């Protein structure tokens, strides 16, 4: 018998608030990434190791936030409208 991970109950209102918060964070991180990308898009601007590490860390955060958005919107307690958000914002 395989032990299942412990889960917590969440109300639909809490889930909607969680998805909204994640989406707001996505917008913030995407804006930051665009600003960094535009600043270093010029061929004469070469990134040093520290800047590369910061850019990679920002990509990692974006990936994790997108994953969190997907997981929260596909939660078993999610309404059909909440589940469709992934398709709307894909």
N, C-alpha and C positions, 0 to 999 in steps of 0.2 A: 504494500500500500504506500503510495507516494503522498507525502504531506503537502497540502496546498498552502500557498502563502496566505498570510492573514490579510483580510480586507476590511475596510471600514465603510459604513453606510454613508451616503452623501445625498442630500436632498437635491431636487432639480434646480432650485434657486441657488444653492451653493455651487453646483456644477456650472450653471450659467455664469455666475460671478467668476469662477475659476477660469473658464474659457475666455471671458472678456479680459481678464487680467493678463492671461498668456498672450492674447492677441495684441493688447496694448504694448506689452514688452517686445513682441515681434516687430511692431512698427518702429519702436525706439531703436532696437538693435539694427534693423535694416537701414534706417536713416543714418546711423553712425557708420555702418559699413560703407554706404554709398559715399559719405563724406570722406572717409579714409581712402576709398578706391579712387575718387576724383582727385584727391590731393597727390596721389602717387601714380596717376595714370600717364603723366608726362614721361617720355622716354629718357629725359635727362635726370629724372628723380629715381635713383636706385635705392631700394630698401636695404637697410642694414639688418643684421641678425635679430636685433631686438624688435625692429619694426615688423619683420616677418613673423616672429613669435606672437606679437600682438595681433597681427592679422589672422593668423591661424587660430588663436584663442577666440577671436571674434567669430570666425566661421564655426568653430565648435559650439559656441553659445547659440548661434543661429540654428544649427542643426538640432541641438537639444530642445530649443524652444519650439521648433516645428514639430518635433516628435511629441513633445508634451501637449501641443495643441491637438494633434491627431489623436493621441490617447484619451485626452479629456473629452473631445467631441464624440468619440466612439464608445464612451463608457456605457455599461449596461443600463444605467439610470437615465441616459440622455434621451431627450425627446427626438422625434423624427426630424424636426426643424434643426436641432442642434447637430444631429448626425450629418445633415446635408451641408453644413458649413465648410467641411473639408472640400467638397466639390465646388462650392461657390468661390472659395479663396485659393483654389489650386492653381 
